[in-house]
Amino acid sequence: MRAEAGNRRARGTRARWRLRLAASAAAALLGAAGCAPVAPMSEVRIMVPNPPGSGYDMTARTVAATLKDTGLAAEVDVFNLPGAAGTAGMARLMYEAGNDRLLLQMGLGLVARTHLQDTHRITAAVPLARMVQEPTVLLVPADSPYRTLDDLVDDWRDPDVPVRLGGGSSPGGPDHLALMLLAERLGIPAANTDYIWHDGGGEMLSALVEQRVDVAASGAGEYRHAVEAGELRVLAVTGPDPLPGIDAPTLRELGIDLEFLNWRGLLAPPGISASRREELIDGLEELRTTPEWREALKDNHWRDAYLAGDDFGAFLAAEDDRVGGLLARLDKS
């Protein structure tokens, strides 16, 4: 009953904002746009703290496109500000305190980098919403000699066989963490893990196709087109369930006691008003209820992980502590 009531509320709110957008357009034609109401996510800019083609970039552009497709925003700009493995974007967000039209697309990787670079912590920003979770996949080129994960593990365990592991996130990011946790479960020393960092998904795809790395960890949705085209193969999935359309087992199905899920969400700068924060959260909640967003989740192999406001803030504080402890443990291994 509560879920149905929430859905009715979201549909009603979304309809009201569509009417207001229509009214805004009509008012603009009459020369009175300055007085017309604006949907909460309109004129928002979403900053992506790494290059195009990354998981953050895909998520931000999917949010922006779906907001426009559903009529929940007239215009949403997405721009990339790479640098310092994502922390340049975090610094920009903090510098723009009070700017209630700027959002930062972030996730697990940025939590780790703020520990490794001793910069602004994610808990200093305004939490809006966690939007998605996704499993990691272990990818190889189509003609790789590794036909199964067991083939890879045999070489990985042998210190005399160099295995080049790659990812589109910096050390401490989700791709790196997934591989390091897998090595830990398999009893493989960290010294046997040669991790090659590529700044974003575009660089990582080139490295895989050109076989400059042997295997890569990545978000499940980032290379789905390359997998579908037969350029890449998936050896295993780190999530709890197999992925539709991907012929690969989970780690648990292979007898490895490990599940790993990455997540992504949105932050606002400090200093925005409480009322504006609630408007932004309302806009994201409306987005989350749309059929278009549910279709985007399916297409990208994402899981709905919506958590908003203070609940998201509590989650971020817990993640900050958890990731700090995890990095310290892996550093000693």
C-alpha positions in Angstrom: 0.0 0.0 0.0 2.8 2.4 0.9 4.6 1.6 -2.4 1.4 2.2 -4.4 0.8 5.5 -2.6 4.4 6.6 -3.3 4.0 5.7 -7.0 0.7 7.7 -7.1 2.4 10.7 -5.5 5.4 10.5 -7.9 3.1 10.3 -10.9 1.1 13.2 -9.7 4.2 15.3 -9.0 5.7 14.4 -12.4 2.5 15.4 -14.1 2.5 18.8 -12.3 6.0 19.5 -13.4 5.2 18.7 -17.0 2.3 21.1 -16.8 4.7 23.7 -15.4 7.2 23.1 -18.1 4.5 23.6 -20.7 3.4 26.7 -19.0 7.0 28.0 -18.9 7.3 27.4 -22.6 4.1 29.2 -23.3 5.1 32.1 -21.1 8.4 32.4 -23.0 6.5 32.8 -26.2 4.5 35.6 -24.6 7.7 37.3 -23.4 7.0 36.5 -19.7 9.4 33.6 -19.2 11.1 35.3 -16.2 8.0 34.8 -14.1 7.3 31.1 -15.1 8.0 28.2 -12.7 10.9 25.9 -13.6 11.2 22.2 -13.0 13.8 21.4 -10.2 16.3 19.7 -12.5 16.2 22.2 -15.4 19.3 24.3 -16.0 21.3 21.9 -13.8 24.9 21.1 -14.8 26.3 17.7 -14.0 30.1 17.6 -13.6 31.8 14.3 -14.4 35.2 14.1 -12.7 36.9 11.9 -15.3 37.0 11.6 -19.1 34.2 10.7 -21.5 33.5 7.0 -21.8 33.8 6.3 -18.1 31.1 4.8 -15.9 30.6 8.2 -14.3 30.2 9.8 -17.7 27.7 7.1 -18.9 25.7 7.5 -15.7 25.6 11.3 -15.9 24.6 11.4 -19.5 21.9 8.8 -19.0 20.5 10.9 -16.1 20.5 14.0 -18.3 19.0 12.4 -21.4 16.3 10.7 -19.4 15.4 13.9 -17.6 14.9 15.6 -21.0 13.1 12.6 -22.6 10.6 12.4 -19.7 9.9 16.2 -19.7 11.3 16.5 -16.2 13.9 19.1 -17.4 14.1 21.4 -20.3 17.9 21.3 -20.4 20.6 19.5 -18.4 24.3 20.1 -19.3 26.9 17.4 -18.7 30.6 18.4 -18.7 33.8 16.6 -17.9 36.5 17.9 -15.5 39.1 15.2 -15.3 42.2 15.5 -13.1 43.8 14.0 -10.0 41.8 10.7 -10.5 38.5 12.5 -9.8 39.5 14.7 -6.9 39.8 17.8 -9.1 36.1 17.6 -9.6 35.5 17.2 -5.9 37.7 20.3 -5.3 35.6 22.3 -7.9 32.4 21.2 -6.2 33.7 22.5 -2.8 34.9 25.8 -4.5 31.4 26.4 -5.9 29.8 26.5 -2.4 26.2 27.8 -2.7 25.9 27.0 -6.5 22.5 25.2 -6.5 22.7 24.4 -10.2 25.9 22.3 -10.1 25.9 18.6 -9.3 28.8 16.1 -9.1 28.5 12.6 -10.5 30.4 10.4 -8.1 30.6 6.9 -6.6 32.8 4.4 -4.8 35.9 5.3 -6.7 35.9 8.9 -5.6 35.4 7.8 -1.9 38.7 5.9 -2.2 40.6 8.6 -4.0 39.8 11.2 -1.3 41.5 8.8 1.2 44.5 8.2 -1.0 45.1 11.8 -1.9 44.1 13.3 1.4 41.7 15.9 -0.1 38.1 17.0 0.5 36.1 14.1 1.9 32.8 13.2 0.2 31.0 13.8 3.5 31.8 17.6 3.2 29.4 17.9 0.3 25.6 17.8 0.2 24.2 14.3 -0.4 21.4 14.1 -2.9 20.9 10.5 -4.0 22.5 7.2 -4.7 21.1 6.2 -8.0 22.5 2.9 -9.2 24.6 -0.2 -8.3 26.4 -2.4 -10.8 28.5 -5.5 -10.7 32.0 -5.7 -12.1 32.8 -7.9 -15.0 36.2 -9.5 -15.9 36.9 -8.9 -19.6 39.4 -10.4 -22.1 39.9 -9.8 -25.8 37.9 -12.1 -28.0 41.0 -14.1 -29.0 42.5 -14.3 -25.5 43.9 -17.7 -24.5 42.0 -17.4 -21.3 38.7 -19.2 -22.0 37.6 -19.4 -18.4 38.4 -17.7 -15.1 40.3 -20.9 -14.0 42.6 -20.4 -16.9 43.4 -16.9 -15.8 43.8 -17.9 -12.1 46.3 -20.6 -13.0 48.6 -18.1 -14.6 47.9 -15.4 -12.0 49.0 -17.7 -9.2 52.3 -18.5 -10.9 54.8 -15.7 -10.0 56.8 -16.6 -13.2 53.9 -15.8 -15.5 53.3 -12.1 -16.0 49.6 -11.3 -16.0 48.7 -7.7 -16.9 45.5 -6.6 -15.2 43.8 -3.4 -16.1 41.0 -1.1 -15.2 39.4 2.2 -16.0 39.7 3.5 -12.4 42.7 4.6 -10.5 44.2 2.5 -7.7 41.6 2.4 -4.9 38.8 2.7 -7.4 36.1 0.0 -8.0 38.0 -1.8 -10.8 41.2 -2.0 -8.8 39.3 -3.0 -5.6 37.4 -5.7 -7.3 40.6 -7.3 -8.6 42.5 -6.9 -5.3 39.6 -8.4 -3.3 39.5 -11.3 -5.8 43.3 -11.8 -5.4 42.8 -11.8 -1.6 40.1 -14.4 -1.8 42.2 -16.6 -4.0 45.3 -16.3 -1.8 47.3 -14.5 -4.4 49.9 -12.0 -3.0 49.4 -8.3 -4.0 52.9 -8.5 -5.5 51.6 -10.9 -8.1 49.0 -8.3 -9.2 50.3 -6.0 -11.9 47.4 -3.4 -12.1 47.6 -1.0 -15.0 45.5 2.1 -14.5 43.7 3.7 -17.5 42.0 7.0 -17.1 38.4 6.1 -18.1 36.6 3.6 -20.3 37.9 4.8 -23.6 41.6 4.2 -22.8 40.8 0.9 -21.2 38.9 -0.4 -24.3 41.8 0.4 -26.5 44.2 -1.3 -24.2 42.1 -4.5 -24.2 41.5 -4.6 -27.9 45.2 -3.9 -28.6 46.1 -6.6 -26.0 48.2 -4.2 -23.9 46.5 -5.8 -20.9 45.5 -9.4 -20.5 42.3 -8.9 -18.5 40.4 -5.9 -17.2 37.8 -5.2 -14.6 35.0 -2.9 -15.5 31.4 -1.9 -14.8 29.0 -4.3 -16.5 27.4 -1.7 -18.7 30.5 0.2 -19.9 31.6 -2.3 -22.6 28.3 -4.0 -23.4 28.4 -3.0 -27.0 31.9 -4.4 -27.5 30.8 -7.6 -25.8 27.7 -7.8 -28.0 29.9 -7.2 -31.1 32.2 -10.0 -30.2 35.3 -7.8 -29.5 35.4 -8.8 -25.9 34.4 -11.8 -23.7 33.3 -11.9 -20.1 35.0 -14.4 -17.8 33.0 -13.8 -14.7 30.6 -11.4 -13.0 31.1 -10.1 -9.4 27.4 -9.5 -8.6 25.0 -11.9 -6.9 23.2 -12.9 -10.1 24.1 -13.7 -13.8 23.6 -10.8 -16.2 20.9 -11.1 -18.9 22.5 -11.5 -22.3 26.0 -12.2 -20.9 27.1 -15.8 -21.0 29.4 -15.7 -17.9 29.1 -17.2 -14.4 29.1 -15.3 -11.1 32.1 -15.7 -8.8 29.9 -17.6 -6.3 28.9 -20.0 -9.1 32.6 -20.6 -9.5 33.0 -21.4 -5.8 34.6 -18.1 -4.9 33.1 -16.4 -1.8 33.0 -12.9 -3.1 30.4 -10.4 -4.2 31.3 -6.9 -5.3 29.0 -4.1 -6.4 30.0 -0.6 -7.4 27.6 2.3 -6.9 27.1 5.9 -8.2 25.3 8.9 -6.9 25.0 12.7 -7.0 26.3 15.4 -4.7 25.6 19.1 -4.5 28.0 21.8 -3.3 27.9 22.8 0.4 25.9 25.9 1.2 22.8 25.3 -0.9 19.5 26.0 0.9 17.5 23.2 2.5 14.6 23.9 0.2 16.7 23.7 -2.9 18.2 20.5 -1.7 14.7 19.0 -1.4 13.7 20.2 -4.8 16.7 18.5 -6.3 16.0 15.3 -4.4 12.3 15.5 -5.6 13.5 15.8 -9.2 15.7 12.7 -8.9 13.0 10.7 -7.2 10.6 11.6 -10.0 13.2 10.5 -12.5 13.7 7.2 -10.7 9.9 6.3 -11.0 9.8 6.7 -14.8 9.5 3.8 -17.3 12.4 5.5 -19.2 14.7 5.3 -16.3 13.8 1.6 -15.6 14.6 0.9 -19.2 18.0 2.6 -18.9 18.7 0.5 -15.8 18.0 -2.6 -17.8 20.0 -1.5 -20.9 23.1 -0.7 -18.8 23.0 -3.8 -16.5 22.4 -1.4 -13.5 20.5 -2.1 -10.4 18.1 0.4 -8.8 19.9 1.5 -5.6 18.0 4.7 -4.9 18.8 6.2 -1.5 18.2 9.9 -0.9 19.0 12.8 1.4 20.0 12.1 5.0 19.9 8.3 4.3 22.4 8.7 1.5 24.4 10.9 3.8 24.6 8.2 6.4 25.5 5.7 3.7 28.4 8.0 2.6 29.7 8.3 6.1 29.7 4.5 6.5 31.3 4.0 3.1 34.0 6.6 4.0 34.9 4.5 7.1 34.6 1.2 5.3 36.7 2.1 2.3 39.4 3.7 4.5 39.7 0.4 6.5 39.7 -1.7 3.3 42.5 0.3 1.7 44.6 0.1 4.9 44.1 -3.7 4.9 45.0 -4.2 1.3 48.0 -2.0 1.7 49.4 -4.4 4.3 48.7 -7.5 2.2 
